[in-house]
């Protein structure tokens, strides 16, 4: 069991991590804590500890709930508008020019873990890129749908895949390259 001073130091670091990368997933905060040597890369002694501490910090009000995100849960529904004017205002705020429409090539960013999306998304958004998250080894269906989209392009498509630099991450990269 960690000492109180160690937990307080971990809590302070987790608040700093969450504030720097908000919104961030629990797993993303865990990986940031691992990379800083705060917890071991272990599900029980590392991930679950971070998960419990982040919950405590949110419940105590020390960490805003909005700093954490859970992209693995989906809500299916309909966007609704009170009237046509509200719809028109909504559409106006979502307009985005396609910077890639007239380029000689197209770029996609792929990542291994959903936990990295919060770190990569600001760059992807700024440059109008698509972000693919494989969540480990991609399914054949996921790769086939991506390949179908790529085949519609009449220009070279460059896929940049970011994985862990470990055997599993390297195998994921090989799988995507071979099967895509």
PASEBA-1860 file (N, C-alpha, C; in nm, 3 decimals):
! residues 180
1> XXXXXXXX> 0.084/-0.118/0.000/0.000/0.000/0.000/0.089/0.124/0.000 ~ 0.057/0.218/-0.082/0.134/0.341/-0.093/0.112/0.428/0.031 ~ 0.216/0.499/0.068/0.205/0.592/0.180/0.124/0.714/0.139 ~ 0.070/0.782/0.238/-0.013/0.900/0.215/0.062/1.005/0.133 ~ 0.189/1.029/0.165/0.266/1.130/0.092/0.284/1.090/-0.054 ~ 0.300/0.960/-0.081/0.313/0.912/-0.218/0.183/0.931/-0.295 ~ 0.071/0.902/-0.228/-0.059/0.921/-0.293/-0.087/1.068/-0.320 ~ -0.050/1.155/-0.226/-0.070/1.298/-0.247/0.014/1.347/-0.364
9> XXXXXXXX> 0.136/1.297/-0.376/0.223/1.335/-0.489/0.165/1.283/-0.620 ~ 0.114/1.159/-0.619/0.051/1.103/-0.738/-0.072/1.184/-0.776 ~ -0.155/1.217/-0.677/-0.275/1.297/-0.703/-0.240/1.431/-0.768 ~ -0.138/1.498/-0.713/-0.098/1.628/-0.769/-0.052/1.611/-0.913 ~ 0.023/1.506/-0.939/0.071/1.481/-1.076/-0.046/1.449/-1.169 ~ -0.143/1.371/-1.121/-0.259/1.336/-1.204/-0.343/1.459/-1.237 ~ -0.358/1.549/-1.143/-0.430/1.674/-1.171/-0.356/1.754/-1.276 ~ -0.224/1.759/-1.266/-0.143/1.831/-1.365/-0.154/1.765/-1.502
17> XXXXXXXX> -0.146/1.632/-1.506/-0.157/1.559/-1.633/-0.294/1.584/-1.695 ~ -0.400/1.566/-1.617/-0.536/1.583/-1.671/-0.558/1.726/-1.720 ~ -0.506/1.823/-1.646/-0.521/1.962/-1.688/-0.446/1.993/-1.816 ~ -0.331/1.930/-1.834/-0.249/1.954/-1.954/-0.309/1.892/-2.079 ~ -0.375/1.777/-2.064/-0.425/1.703/-2.180/-0.577/1.699/-2.189 ~ -0.645/1.776/-2.105/-0.791/1.770/-2.101/-0.853/1.796/-2.237 ~ -0.953/1.718/-2.276/-1.001/1.601/-2.204/-0.912/1.481/-2.233 ~ -0.893/1.397/-2.133/-0.807/1.279/-2.145/-0.881/1.160/-2.087
25> XXXXXXXX> -0.853/1.042/-2.139/-0.912/0.920/-2.085/-0.834/0.876/-1.962 ~ -0.894/0.790/-1.883/-0.823/0.734/-1.768/-0.699/0.660/-1.816 ~ -0.713/0.584/-1.923/-0.597/0.510/-1.975/-0.490/0.606/-2.024 ~ -0.530/0.717/-2.085/-0.433/0.816/-2.129/-0.357/0.875/-2.012 ~ -0.428/0.905/-1.903/-0.362/0.956/-1.783/-0.269/0.850/-1.724 ~ -0.312/0.725/-1.728/-0.228/0.614/-1.681/-0.097/0.610/-1.760 ~ -0.106/0.615/-1.894/0.016/0.609/-1.975/0.107/0.729/-1.949 ~ 0.047/0.846/-1.928/0.129/0.963/-1.892/0.198/0.941/-1.758
33> XXXXXXXX> 0.128/0.882/-1.662/0.188/0.853/-1.531/0.298/0.749/-1.543 ~ 0.278/0.648/-1.627/0.381/0.546/-1.649/0.505/0.610/-1.710 ~ 0.485/0.694/-1.811/0.601/0.755/-1.880/0.679/0.847/-1.788 ~ 0.616/0.895/-1.682/0.683/0.983/-1.585/0.737/0.905/-1.466 ~ 0.724/0.773/-1.470/0.775/0.689/-1.362/0.694/0.696/-1.233 ~ 0.568/0.739/-1.242/0.485/0.754/-1.123/0.419/0.624/-1.080 ~ 0.388/0.538/-1.177/0.326/0.408/-1.150/0.386/0.305/-1.245 ~ 0.380/0.177/-1.207/0.430/0.074/-1.299/0.331/0.049/-1.413
41> XXXXXXXX> 0.381/0.000/-1.525/0.295/-0.036/-1.637/0.235/-0.172/-1.607 ~ 0.136/-0.170/-1.520/0.075/-0.291/-1.468/-0.073/-0.261/-1.445 ~ -0.160/-0.351/-1.486/-0.304/-0.326/-1.473/-0.347/-0.307/-1.328 ~ -0.297/-0.390/-1.237/-0.342/-0.383/-1.098/-0.271/-0.274/-1.020 ~ -0.139/-0.274/-1.024/-0.062/-0.179/-0.942/-0.048/-0.042/-1.007 ~ -0.078/-0.033/-1.134/-0.067/0.095/-1.204/-0.201/0.149/-1.249 ~ -0.263/0.081/-1.345/-0.387/0.131/-1.404/-0.498/0.147/-1.301 ~ -0.522/0.043/-1.224/-0.633/0.051/-1.127/-0.607/0.156/-1.020
49> XXXXXXXX> -0.480/0.175/-0.982/-0.447/0.280/-0.886/-0.480/0.418/-0.945 ~ -0.438/0.441/-1.067/-0.467/0.568/-1.134/-0.618/0.586/-1.148 ~ -0.688/0.481/-1.187/-0.833/0.486/-1.202/-0.900/0.527/-1.070 ~ -0.860/0.463/-0.960/-0.919/0.496/-0.829/-0.886/0.638/-0.785 ~ -0.761/0.681/-0.808/-0.721/0.816/-0.766/-0.794/0.922/-0.846 ~ -0.810/0.900/-0.978/-0.882/0.997/-1.061/-1.028/1.007/-1.018 ~ -1.089/0.895/-0.981/-1.226/0.898/-0.932/-1.233/0.979/-0.801 ~ -1.141/0.952/-0.710/-1.138/1.026/-0.583/-1.120/1.175/-0.607
57> XXXXXXXX> -1.031/1.211/-0.699/-1.005/1.352/-0.728/-1.129/1.420/-0.788 ~ -1.203/1.349/-0.871/-1.325/1.407/-0.928/-1.434/1.419/-0.821 ~ -1.449/1.316/-0.742/-1.553/1.320/-0.638/-1.525/1.427/-0.534 ~ -1.397/1.456/-0.507/-1.362/1.558/-0.407/-1.366/1.700/-0.465 ~ -1.378/1.709/-0.597/-1.382/1.840/-0.662/-1.244/1.895/-0.696 ~ -1.139/1.819/-0.667/-1.003/1.864/-0.699/-0.973/1.856/-0.848 ~ -1.048/1.773/-0.920/-1.028/1.756/-1.063/-1.165/1.768/-1.130 ~ -1.182/1.865/-1.220/-1.312/1.882/-1.286/-1.350/1.758/-1.367
65> XXXXXXXX> -1.475/1.717/-1.360/-1.521/1.602/-1.437/-1.496/1.620/-1.587 ~ -1.508/1.743/-1.635/-1.491/1.770/-1.778/-1.350/1.748/-1.830 ~ -1.253/1.732/-1.740/-1.116/1.706/-1.784/-1.096/1.561/-1.826 ~ -1.191/1.475/-1.791/-1.180/1.334/-1.825/-1.284/1.302/-1.931 ~ -1.251/1.206/-2.017/-1.343/1.166/-2.123/-1.346/1.015/-2.134 ~ -1.452/0.962/-2.187/-1.466/0.818/-2.210/-1.518/0.800/-2.352 ~ -1.426/0.783/-2.444/-1.462/0.768/-2.584/-1.509/0.628/-2.620 ~ -1.508/0.535/-2.524/-1.546/0.398/-2.557/-1.696/0.374/-2.544
73> XXXXXXXX> -1.768/0.469/-2.491/-1.913/0.454/-2.476/-1.980/0.542/-2.581 ~ -2.080/0.487/-2.647/-2.147/0.558/-2.756/-2.292/0.586/-2.719 ~ -2.338/0.703/-2.754/-2.479/0.739/-2.739/-2.536/0.752/-2.879 ~ -2.641/0.676/-2.906/-2.707/0.686/-3.035/-2.831/0.773/-3.018 ~ -2.846/0.869/-3.103/-2.961/0.958/-3.092/-2.969/1.049/-3.213 ~ -3.052/1.149/-3.201/-3.074/1.244/-3.309/-3.041/1.384/-3.260 ~ -2.981/1.463/-3.345/-2.962/1.604/-3.316/-3.095/1.672/-3.345 ~ -3.140/1.752/-3.250/-3.270/1.816/-3.265/-3.254/1.968/-3.257
81> XXXXXXXX> -3.343/2.038/-3.326/-3.341/2.184/-3.330/-3.480/2.236/-3.300 ~ -3.487/2.350/-3.235/-3.618/2.409/-3.203/-3.687/2.461/-3.328 ~ -3.605/2.514/-3.423/-3.663/2.570/-3.545/-3.554/2.579/-3.652 ~ -3.590/2.626/-3.770/-3.497/2.633/-3.882/-3.383/2.731/-3.856 ~ -3.412/2.839/-3.785/-3.306/2.936/-3.754/-3.198/2.874/-3.666 ~ -3.241/2.798/-3.566/-3.144/2.731/-3.479/-3.061/2.631/-3.561 ~ -3.124/2.559/-3.652/-3.052/2.467/-3.739/-2.950/2.541/-3.825 ~ -2.990/2.653/-3.884/-2.901/2.731/-3.969/-2.779/2.780/-3.891
89> XXXXXXXX> -2.800/2.827/-3.768/-2.688/2.872/-3.684/-2.593/2.756/-3.654 ~ -2.649/2.641/-3.628/-2.569/2.523/-3.597/-2.482/2.482/-3.716 ~ -2.542/2.479/-3.834/-2.468/2.442/-3.955/-2.355/2.543/-3.980 ~ -2.384/2.669/-3.962/-2.284/2.773/-3.985/-2.160/2.754/-3.897 ~ -2.181/2.713/-3.772/-2.066/2.695/-3.682/-1.987/2.569/-3.712 ~ -2.044/2.475/-3.786/-1.975/2.349/-3.817/-1.907/2.349/-3.953 ~ -1.921/2.455/-4.029/-1.858/2.459/-4.160/-1.707/2.452/-4.144 ~ -1.644/2.371/-4.226/-1.499/2.362/-4.228/-1.455/2.338/-4.373
97> XXXXXXXX> -1.369/2.423/-4.419/-1.318/2.408/-4.555/-1.231/2.283/-4.562 ~ -1.242/2.209/-4.671/-1.160/2.090/-4.691/-1.025/2.134/-4.748 ~ -0.926/2.144/-4.659/-0.793/2.188/-4.700/-0.727/2.090/-4.797 ~ -0.772/1.966/-4.794/-0.709/1.861/-4.873/-0.774/1.841/-5.009 ~ -0.882/1.913/-5.039/-0.957/1.890/-5.162/-0.873/1.908/-5.288 ~ -0.784/2.003/-5.288/-0.707/2.034/-5.408/-0.559/1.993/-5.399 ~ -0.523/1.911/-5.303/-0.383/1.871/-5.288/-0.353/1.750/-5.376 ~ -0.225/1.731/-5.403/-0.183/1.618/-5.487/-0.174/1.488/-5.409
105> XXXXXXXX> -0.186/1.495/-5.278/-0.179/1.376/-5.195/-0.271/1.394/-5.075 ~ -0.298/1.284/-5.006/-0.385/1.288/-4.889/-0.316/1.217/-4.774 ~ -0.340/1.263/-4.652/-0.275/1.209/-4.533/-0.381/1.164/-4.434 ~ -0.356/1.049/-4.372/-0.439/1.000/-4.262/-0.348/0.972/-4.143 ~ -0.399/0.995/-4.024/-0.325/0.965/-3.902/-0.395/0.849/-3.834 ~ -0.319/0.749/-3.799/-0.370/0.631/-3.731/-0.296/0.618/-3.598 ~ -0.369/0.575/-3.494/-0.307/0.551/-3.364/-0.354/0.417/-3.309 ~ -0.269/0.358/-3.228/-0.298/0.227/-3.171/-0.400/0.233/-3.059
113> XXXXXXXX> -0.394/0.340/-2.981/-0.474/0.346/-2.858/-0.567/0.466/-2.857 ~ -0.688/0.443/-2.812/-0.784/0.552/-2.793/-0.728/0.654/-2.694 ~ -0.646/0.607/-2.600/-0.590/0.695/-2.497/-0.505/0.806/-2.557 ~ -0.452/0.784/-2.676/-0.369/0.887/-2.741/-0.450/0.989/-2.820 ~ -0.578/0.963/-2.838/-0.660/1.052/-2.921/-0.660/1.195/-2.868 ~ -0.668/1.212/-2.737/-0.670/1.347/-2.681/-0.542/1.423/-2.707 ~ -0.431/1.351/-2.718/-0.302/1.415/-2.745/-0.290/1.451/-2.893 ~ -0.337/1.362/-2.980/-0.321/1.379/-3.125/-0.431/1.465/-3.186
121> XXXXXXXX> -0.549/1.461/-3.127/-0.665/1.528/-3.187/-0.647/1.677/-3.215 ~ -0.583/1.755/-3.128/-0.565/1.897/-3.161/-0.488/1.918/-3.293 ~ -0.389/1.837/-3.319/-0.312/1.849/-3.443/-0.396/1.804/-3.561 ~ -0.465/1.692/-3.544/-0.551/1.640/-3.650/-0.659/1.742/-3.685 ~ -0.719/1.801/-3.583/-0.824/1.902/-3.607/-0.768/2.024/-3.677 ~ -0.651/2.071/-3.633/-0.592/2.191/-3.694/-0.566/2.172/-3.842 ~ -0.522/2.053/-3.881/-0.486/2.030/-4.020/-0.595/1.958/-4.100 ~ -0.712/1.938/-4.039/-0.825/1.879/-4.112/-0.800/1.736/-4.156
129> XXXXXXXX> -0.733/1.658/-4.073/-0.701/1.519/-4.106/-0.801/1.423/-4.044 ~ -0.812/1.305/-4.102/-0.892/1.200/-4.041/-0.805/1.125/-3.941 ~ -0.866/1.083/-3.830/-0.796/1.009/-3.726/-0.859/0.871/-3.715 ~ -0.779/0.769/-3.734/-0.823/0.630/-3.721/-0.763/0.573/-3.594 ~ -0.844/0.508/-3.512/-0.797/0.445/-3.389/-0.818/0.295/-3.403 ~ -0.708/0.218/-3.403/-0.719/0.074/-3.425/-0.757/-0.002/-3.299 ~ -0.732/0.055/-3.180/-0.757/-0.014/-3.053/-0.689/-0.150/-3.053 ~ -0.558/-0.145/-3.066/-0.482/-0.271/-3.074/-0.482/-0.318/-3.217
137> XXXXXXXX> -0.492/-0.449/-3.236/-0.495/-0.504/-3.370/-0.630/-0.473/-3.433 ~ -0.626/-0.411/-3.549/-0.749/-0.371/-3.618/-0.821/-0.494/-3.673 ~ -0.954/-0.488/-3.672/-1.032/-0.598/-3.729/-1.022/-0.593/-3.881 ~ -1.050/-0.704/-3.943/-1.052/-0.711/-4.089/-1.156/-0.615/-4.144 ~ -1.270/-0.605/-4.077/-1.377/-0.514/-4.121/-1.329/-0.369/-4.118 ~ -1.264/-0.330/-4.010/-1.213/-0.193/-3.996/-1.114/-0.162/-4.108 ~ -1.021/-0.254/-4.131/-0.921/-0.231/-4.235/-0.984/-0.231/-4.374 ~ -1.084/-0.317/-4.398/-1.149/-0.320/-4.529/-1.224/-0.190/-4.555
145> XXXXXXXX> -1.294/-0.138/-4.454/-1.366/-0.011/-4.472/-1.268/0.103/-4.498 ~ -1.155/0.104/-4.429/-1.053/0.207/-4.453/-0.995/0.192/-4.593 ~ -0.969/0.068/-4.634/-0.916/0.044/-4.769/-1.015/0.088/-4.875 ~ -1.143/0.064/-4.852/-1.246/0.109/-4.948/-1.244/0.261/-4.961 ~ -1.232/0.332/-4.848/-1.224/0.478/-4.853/-1.099/0.524/-4.928 ~ -0.987/0.461/-4.900/-0.861/0.499/-4.966/-0.871/0.474/-5.116 ~ -0.934/0.366/-5.155/-0.942/0.333/-5.298/-1.023/0.435/-5.377 ~ -1.106/0.513/-5.308/-1.184/0.618/-5.376/-1.098/0.740/-5.412
153> XXXXXXXX> -0.984/0.753/-5.346/-0.896/0.866/-5.372/-0.825/0.845/-5.506 ~ -0.811/0.952/-5.582/-0.742/0.946/-5.710/-0.604/1.007/-5.699 ~ -0.545/0.995/-5.582/-0.413/1.051/-5.553/-0.349/0.962/-5.447 ~ -0.219/0.975/-5.429/-0.152/0.894/-5.327/-0.206/0.928/-5.187 ~ -0.222/0.826/-5.106/-0.265/0.842/-4.967/-0.152/0.794/-4.878 ~ -0.114/0.878/-4.783/-0.009/0.843/-4.687/-0.072/0.820/-4.551 ~ -0.050/0.702/-4.496/-0.103/0.665/-4.366/0.013/0.668/-4.266 ~ 0.000/0.751/-4.165/0.100/0.759/-4.057/0.040/0.693/-3.935
161> XXXXXXXX> 0.100/0.582/-3.893/0.048/0.503/-3.782/0.143/0.517/-3.663 ~ 0.087/0.557/-3.548/0.164/0.571/-3.425/0.125/0.461/-3.329 ~ 0.224/0.379/-3.291/0.203/0.269/-3.197/0.310/0.275/-3.089 ~ 0.291/0.192/-2.988/0.397/0.176/-2.889/0.517/0.114/-2.959 ~ 0.635/0.148/-2.911/0.756/0.089/-2.966/0.789/-0.035/-2.883 ~ 0.704/-0.136/-2.898/0.722/-0.264/-2.832/0.681/-0.370/-2.934 ~ 0.701/-0.499/-2.903/0.668/-0.602/-3.003/0.524/-0.597/-3.051 ~ 0.428/-0.576/-2.961/0.288/-0.570/-3.005/0.265/-0.451/-3.098
169> XXXXXXXX> 0.319/-0.335/-3.062/0.303/-0.217/-3.146/0.364/-0.236/-3.284 ~ 0.480/-0.300/-3.288/0.545/-0.325/-3.417/0.463/-0.425/-3.500 ~ 0.403/-0.524/-3.434/0.319/-0.620/-3.505/0.191/-0.554/-3.557 ~ 0.138/-0.460/-3.481/0.019/-0.386/-3.527/0.053/-0.309/-3.654 ~ 0.168/-0.243/-3.654/0.210/-0.168/-3.772/0.225/-0.260/-3.893 ~ 0.287/-0.377/-3.871/0.303/-0.474/-3.980/0.167/-0.521/-4.032 ~ 0.074/-0.550/-3.939/-0.059/-0.596/-3.978/-0.132/-0.493/-4.063 ~ -0.129/-0.367/-4.018/-0.198/-0.262/-4.094/-0.134/-0.248/-4.232
177> XXXX> -0.003/-0.248/-4.237/0.066/-0.235/-4.368/0.032/-0.348/-4.461 ~ 0.030/-0.471/-4.411/0.004/-0.588/-4.495/-0.142/-0.599/-4.538 ~ -0.235/-0.574/-4.443/-0.375/-0.601/-4.470/-0.453/-0.482/-4.525 ~ -0.400/-0.361/-4.506/-0.472/-0.244/-4.554/-0.469/-0.241/-4.706
END
